[in-house]
Amino acid sequence: MADPLPPRGRDIRRELGLRPIINVSGTMTALGASIMVPEAIAAMAAIAPEFVEIDHLQRQASQVVARLTGAEAGFITASCASGIAMAVAGAITGDDLLAVERLPDAPGPRREVLIQVGHMVSYGAPVDQSIRLAGGQVVPVGTVSVALRYHLENAISERTAAAVFVVSHHTVQYGMIGLPEFCAVCRARGVPVIVDAASEYDLTGFLAAGADVAIYSGHKFLGGPTSGVVAGRKALVRAAFLQNRGIGRGMKVGKESIAGVMAALNAWAVRDHAGLRAREQAALDLWAAALSPLPGIAAEIAPDPTGNPLDRLRVRVAPESGFSAAGLAAALAAGDPPVIVRDHEAERGHFYLDPCNLHDGEAEIVARRLAETIRGSNEGRFDAGDRHRGLARLLQWPD
Ligand SMILES: *Cc1c(COP(=O)(O)O)cnc(C)c1O
C-alpha cells in the first residue's frame, strides 16, 4: 500500500509531473540539494520585485560572509564550482581587468595550479575542469595514495598561480598532505591556497588553518538557494569578484540568490544545531530498529568522513536478504513513495541512509518502506548497479 505523504500543503511536484521522492541520499544537486530554510525563502521573495545595486548588495554580502567565516571579505556566486573557477581566475589575473576579459587565455606564465592527485575528484563534474575553465593549468601533486611535502615543494615554481585543496568524502582519505602543512608550504613560497569546502559545516576552520580562500555551497548544509560562498583575503576575493566581468558572467548569480544565501548564513548562526542533531539521531535509531529483524541486513552508524557533525546509517546488504545493495537501492527508488538512498558505494555491498534532509513524518515512511521492500517481492533484486544504464538514459534526454 502506498504511504500517504505527510501534509505540507500543496506539493508542486505533482503539478509538475514529478515523483514525490524522499531524499535519504544527502545534499545532492541531482535531487535539488537541500530543504531551503524559511528565512532564505522569505528574503528571496522580498527582493524579487525590487531593483538593487548588485555590487552594493555583494558588499553587504561580504560583511555577512566575513562575520560568519572570519574572512576579510567574501561574495556570492552561482555555485561552489563557479567559486573555484573564479578564485583560480582571480589568482591568475589579479585586478587586471583586461586580463579578466581575456581569460581563459592567461596573461602570462603564472597559470599553473597545484592539486594533490587524491583530491582530483568529481562532484558531478571534475574539479580540475573548474581550474582549466579559468585558464589554469593543472599540476597534479604526489600520487593517488601518497603525497608528501617534497612533492608539493618541488611542484611550486615561478609559474605557480595557486594551489587548490579539496575537503570532501570523495577525496582519498589517507596519505595526503593535511591542510595546515599544505598551507605552510604554499605560504612560504607566496602561493595562495584555495579550499573547496563545498559540503563542510565548519565555516571558520579552513581559513584559520591558513587557507587564503575557502568556498562553500550555499545550497548544501546552509539551506540556501543554489549559490556559492567565496570567503578569504580581501585582495584575492576582490580579484575573484572581478571575474563577473569575464568568465564569471556565465556563472551569474541574481539578487534573489544573494539575498537568500545572506539570510541562510544569518539563520545558520542562530540555528538550533543540537536540536537538529537529536532529530537526525532519532531517524537513525528508527531505521536501525526497523532493519534489525531483517535477515541479511546489518546496519551501523557511520560518522561523516570529513568530520561534519552528521552521522549516517550504513546498511550492509548480504544475499540472504534476497537483494544486492544496488538492487535494494533500486527497489526503494522504484517504490511508492520513491526513497532515494546514498548508493555511491553500492558495489561494495552497502548503501547509506542520510537523515539531514527530512520533512516531518518522512523518517517513519522510510522505515516502513525499508521493511516492506525487503519483505516484499520485487524485480531486479540482484541488480548489479550498472551505472552505464543511467548514462544511457541521460543520453536519451529529453526523451
Ligand atoms: C558539491 C560539491 C561541489 C560542487 O558544489 P556546487 O555548489 O554544487 O557547485 C564542489 N566540491 C565538493 C567537495 C562538493 O561536495
The ligand as a MOL file (V3000), in Angstrom:
LIG
                    3D

  0  0  0     0  0            999 V3000
M  V30 BEGIN CTAB
M  V30 COUNTS 15 15 0 0 0
M  V30 BEGIN ATOM
M  V30 1 C 29.0500 19.6790 -4.0030 0
M  V30 2 C 30.4900 19.8870 -4.1450 0
M  V30 3 C 30.9890 20.7840 -5.0780 0
M  V30 4 C 30.1120 21.4840 -6.0380 0
M  V30 5 O 29.3380 22.4330 -5.3890 0
M  V30 6 P 28.2840 23.2660 -6.2300 0
M  V30 7 O 27.9450 24.3660 -5.2860 0
M  V30 8 O 27.1390 22.3630 -6.4950 0
M  V30 9 O 28.9710 23.7330 -7.4460 0
M  V30 10 C 32.3340 21.0140 -5.1230 0
M  V30 11 N 33.1790 20.3620 -4.3030 0
M  V30 12 C 32.7430 19.4710 -3.3900 0
M  V30 13 C 33.7390 18.8130 -2.4960 0
M  V30 14 C 31.3810 19.2070 -3.2890 0
M  V30 15 O 30.9450 18.3270 -2.3770 0
M  V30 END ATOM
M  V30 BEGIN BOND
M  V30 1 1 1 2
M  V30 2 1 2 3
M  V30 3 2 2 14
M  V30 4 1 3 4
M  V30 5 2 3 10
M  V30 6 1 4 5
M  V30 7 1 5 6
M  V30 8 2 6 7
M  V30 9 1 6 8
M  V30 10 1 6 9
M  V30 11 1 10 11
M  V30 12 2 11 12
M  V30 13 1 12 13
M  V30 14 1 12 14
M  V30 15 1 14 15
M  V30 END BOND
M  V30 END CTAB
M  END
